[in-house]
Amino acid sequence: MSLKTNDPSKQTWLQVAPNSDFPIQNIPFGVFLTRDDVITIGTRIGDHAIDLGALHQLGYFNGIPLTDDIFLQDTLNDFISDGHKTWRLVRNRISEIFDINNPILKENQEHCKIVLFTMDEIEMQLPVQIGDYTDFYSSKEHATNIGSMFRDPENALLPNWLHIPIGYHGRSSTIIPSGNNIRRPKGQTLPKGANKPEFGPSKMVDFELEMAFITTDANKLGESIPIDEAEKYIFGLVLLNDWSARDIQKWEYVPLGPFMAKNFASSISPWIVTLEALEPFRVESPKQDPKPLPYLQQEGKNSFDIHLEVSITPEEGVPTTITRSNFKYMYWTMAQQLAHHTSNGCKILSGDLMGSGTISGATPDSYGSMLELAWQGTKPVSLQNGEKRTSIQDFDTVTLKGFCEKDGVRIGFGTVETKLLPALKDNL
């Protein structure tokens, strides 16, 4: 079955701006609340959200084996569980319906009113019920920077880092979609020069520029996913801002790693972009030396050329882009992460979220966290309004963007935008 949706010459009868993240070649999946207060599964072309539940009820997916309620749910989990064949059939059909040369829906104004929404008429929701969340630590540049700050710069990487994709289990209950504000977390810290900890609002809240992939049902308990089959179990990707409280993290992370410093909030973009939509943007990942063990060895192009950027908008001021990076910098690939994750028989389910870890490049303007950009507070980052930052301040809005571009086609993820509010006052 060919990837008809990737044809760069394909056009749609819907209006799409030239620089849109969502041309007809994208066809991502998400969940939204409609103007009639109905939650539905949908897709997006340009600035139009498309109600797939309504399309299905009107008969536009006839011939595709779908249950009657597959798009009438408040998460994508069941649709994702249907697997690759169903995903491709649905995306191909959507591509056909909205093709510029197909008049069937275009000329049916009654159906168009039921199916189409402008983006200001809907409210995006969390696209999947996330049962489990794993965050990896897979950027060599980021790991080297952190190791240089907190350990010996000559031995920045720990001995295991070049042999296994390091990860930890995060908290899925605090993953939120773009547009939801978060509160400054409180916790224990050990101030510089102090000999005992104190409790209070974090003074070092940071963003982390990441991407995350979402899985389908993959294996039975005790089974491993072979490296050459791992991508079959990846539905698509989202942008991820994995918020961190660096002062809390510094005090708590030995010996078991991140805990309270990371579980207070993680923000994701609401549209899941499928691996099939990203197929034209495959590139080789960084050379791995030493060569991984056989169960992690790959050949071919196993990464994607996804341009990433982060901006900060203060309460009084305009956005300032503070870093530009790229997903292709990741040392460990998604397939390697998933193969390693299941190498001990760990069970993977539909809707599980796997974070890439902070994505940093080789130059200071491509670092993926404020900790690196400001280099532990020694090099404050300047904003356009004249203010400086070594961490995220109250009422700052952090925005992540990501897109691919090739042969005149841009496939993007939209944004993940989150404002940091002051910590809540209570008796603690």
N, C-alpha and C positions, 0 to 999 in steps of 0.2 A: 504494500500500500504506500503510494508516494506521498511526500510531504507537500501537498498542493498549496498549503497555507504559506510556504516560504518563498513563493514566486515573487521576486522584487518588482515585477511589472504589474502585479495585481493592484487594482484600484477598487474603491468602494463608492456607492451612491450616497453614503453619509459624508457630511463635511468633516474633513480632518485637516488640521493645521499642518504646514510643512514640517515643523519641528516637534510634532506630537510624539509622545512616548508610545502611543497606542494606535498605530496604523492597522489596517486589516491583516497584516502579517503577524501581529502579536497575538490577539485573542487570548487574553489572560482570564483567570477565573477568580471570582470574589463573591462575597455575600453582602447584600445591602438592604436597608429599610427603605421602602418606596414611599411616595407621597401619600399613599393610602394606608400607611402604617402596616404594611405587609413585608415580612422578611422573605427574601428570595435569593436564589443563586443566580449570578449573572456574569456577563462579560462586558468588555468595554471596547468601543471603537471611537477614536477621537474623544470628544467630550460628551459622548452618548453612552449611558449605561443601558444594557440590554437585558431584559428580564427573561432568563432561560426557562423559568417555570411557565410563564405565559406562552412562550414560543412552543413549548412542548404540548401544552394543553390545546393550542390551536392547530396542532398536527404537523408542525414544521420538522419534527424529528422522526416522522414515520419511516419505518424500515430499519431503524436503529434499535437494538434490543435494550430498552430502558424501562425501568419501573415507572409507574404513573407519577410517583411522588419524588423521583430522584432529584429534581430541582426545586422542590417545594419545602426543603428542609432549611434549618438555620446554620448548617455547616456543610462543608464539602466532603466530609469524611467518607460517606457512602459512595459518592461519585468517584472519589479517588480510589476506593477499594475495587471498583470495577475494572481497573487496569488499563494498560496502554492502548489496547485495541479500541475500547470505548472512548478514551480521551481523544484519540485521533479521528475516529468517526464523527464525534461531536464537533471538533474544531473544523474539520473539512466541511461539514454541513453548514456551520455558521459562516465560513468563508464563502460558500456558494450562495447563501441567502442574501448576503450583503455585498456580493460582487456587483460592480457597476453595470454589468450587462444582464442582471437578473431582475426582472420587474415584478416578480410574484408578490413579495412583501412591500416593495417600494410603492406600488400602485394601489395597495390596499390601506387606505388612510385609517380605517377603523382599527385594523390590526396594529398599525404603527403607533396609534395613540395608546394601545394597551401594552405594547412591548418596549417602547423607547422612552427613556427618561434623560433629561439633562443632568449633569453632575450636581447642580445646585438643588435638585429635587430629591436627592437620595442621601442617606447617611450610611457610610461604609461601616461594616462590622468586622470582628475577628473572623477570618475566612475558614478556619478549622477549629475543632475541639482538640486542643493540644494535650495529649495524655502524658507525654514525656518530652523533656527538653534537655539536649546535650549541647554543651558549648565546647568547641575545640580551641586549640591554641596553635594555629597552623601557619602563621606568617613568620618566616625565618628572621626577617628584618625587625619585626615587632619583638619577637622573643629575644633577639640579640640586644635590642635597645633596653628592654626591661632588665635583662641580665647584667648589662653594663652599668645600669643605675644602681642596682641593689646588691650586686655581687662583684666578682672580679671581671673587669672588662676583657681580660685576656682569656677568660673561660666563661663567657657570657651564657653560652648554651649548656644546659645540664647534659650529662652523658647520654641520657636516653632520647633526647629531643630529635636527633637525626635518624632514629631507628623506628619510632612509633608516633602516630598522631596523638598527641597529648590532649585529653579532654576531661571535663568534669560534668556531673549531673546538676542541672540548674532547676529552677522553680517555674513550672508552667503556669501556675495560678496568677502570676503577675505579668504575663505577656499581654500587651495591649496594642490595639491598632493605632495608626497615625491619627493625630488630632486630639488624643486624650492627654490632658495635663498630668504631671506627676508631682509628688511632694518630695522635698529634700528629706532624705532619710536621717534617722537618728541612730546612734549606736555607740559602742565603746571605742575609744581611741587612746593612744598613748602620746600626749603632746611631746614635742621635742624638748629634751632636758628633764622631763618628768620621770619620777620613779614609780608612779602608780597611775592606772587608767582613770579616765573620766567618761561620763555619759552625756551626750547631747547631739545636736544637729551636726552632720558631717560638714567640714569646712573645705572638702576637696572632691566635690561631685564632678564626674568626668563622663564624657560620651565614649563609646567605642564603635568605630566604623566597621560594620560586619555585614555579611550576607548570610542567609540561612536557607537550607533546602528542606523540603517537606516530603515525607516518605509515604508510600503505600504499604499495605500489609506485605511483609517481606519473607518471613520464615517462621518455623515452629521453634519452640523453646528447645535449645540444644543444638540447633542447626546453624551453620555459618553461611554467609553469602559470599560466593567466590568473587574475586576482584573484577573479573570480566563480565559479571552479571549485575554488578552493584547499581549501575545507572538505570537498569530496568525498574528499580524500586524507588526512583526519585521522580516525584510528580513535577516539581518546579521550585523556583526560588523567590525569595522576598528580600528586601532590605531589612537590616536589623541594627538597631541602636541598643547595644547591651550596656546599659547604664552601670556605672561603678562609683563607689565611694572610696577613694584611694586611702584616706586616713584610717577608715574602718578596716579596709583590706590589709593594710600594712601590719596592723596589730593582731589580726585574727588568722592570717592565711597559713601560718606554720602551726601544726604539721599537715593539716588536711585540705588546705586550699581555700578558695573563695566560699563565702557563706552569706552573712548578713550584708556584706559590701556589694553583693551582686543580685540578691533575690528580691529587692524592693521594686524593680521595674525593668522591663525590656520592651522596646517599641518596635513594631514591624510595619512594613508597608502592606496595605490591604489587598492588593492584586497579586495573585500568584502567577508568575510568568513561567510557562512550561519549558522543559528542556528542549522540546521540539522547536519552539519559537527561537531558542538560542542556538540551534544547531549551526546556522551559517557563521557564527562568531567563535567557533572553536579555535583554540591556539594551543601550542605546546606549553606545558607547565615547566617551572624551573628544573634544571638538571639536579638530580638527587645523588649526593655523594656523602657517605657510602651508599651503594646500591641497597635498596630495602630487601628484607627477607622475601622469599618467593611469593607468599600469600598477599604481598602488597605491591608486587611488580606490575607495571603497566607499559603498554606501548601506544604510540599514536598521540593525537591531540586530545588531552584530557582536561583542559581548562577552558575558560571563556574570557573573551576580551570585553570586560564590562567596566566602563569608566565610572568612577565614583567620586563624589565630592560632598563636603560638609560645610554648612554655613551657620553662623550664629547671628541672631537678631536680638539685640538688647531691647529692653522695654522702651527706651527712648533712642531710636536710631533705625538704620536700615541694615539689611543682611550683609554680612561680610563672609566671603568664601575663605575658609582658613586652611583647607587641604584638598588636594586632588590625588586620588589613588586609583588602583585597578585590581579587580578580582584575580587577574592572571598572575599576580605576584605571589599567590598562595603556594607554599612549598608542598603541602600535602593536599591532594585533590579530594573532591567529594567522594569519589568511588573508593579511594583509599581509606577515608574516614569511616564510611559505612562498612567496608569489608573488615576493618579493624574492630569496629564497634560490635560486630556480630561474630568475631573470630572465637569468642568464648561461649557462643550459643545464646547470646542476649537476644531476646525477642523484640522485633521492630513492628510497630503498628501504623495503620493509616492515620495521618495527621501528626506524627511525631516531628518535632522541629530540631534541626541540627545546625547550630551556629558555627560559622567558619572560624571564629576568633578574630581579633582585631587585624585589619588589613593595612599594613604599612609597606611603602616602597623604600627604595634605597636612599632617597634624598629627603631632607627635612620638610620640604613642602608636600610630601606624600605620606607623612606619618598619620596613623589612624586614631590617635587619641590626644587629648590635651596634655596628658602626662608626658608624652613624647614631644609634641609641638612646642611646649613651654619648657621642656627638659627639666622636669622636677621643680618648676617655678623659677628657674634661673634665666629664662628667655621669654618674658611675657609676650603674648600674642596681641597685636594691635588691631582694633576694630575701626571701621570707617568713621565713627563718631568721635574718635580720639580716645575712647576707653581702652583699657588693656585687660587681658584675661590670663590667669594661670589655671583657672578652673571655671566651671559653669556657675554663674551667679543667679540668684533668684530673679524670676521673670525673664530670663534669657530663653529664647526659642531656638532649639537645635534642629536643623533640617538636613536630612540625608537625601541625595539623589543618585540615581544609577541608570545607565543606558548603554546600549551597543549601537554601533553605526558602521554600515558597510553597503556598498553598491546603491547608495541613495536611500537605504532603508534604516530607520532608527527604531530600535526595540527598547523600550524603557520600562521602568518599574514605578514611575511616578515619584512620590516623595514619602518619607516618614518624618513627620513634624511633631515635635513635642516641646511643651513649655514646662520649665521647672518652677514650681511654686514654693513658697517658704514652708518649712516644717510645721506641722500642726502643733499647737501648744496643748500640753496636757500635764498630768501630775508626775510624769516620769522624770 
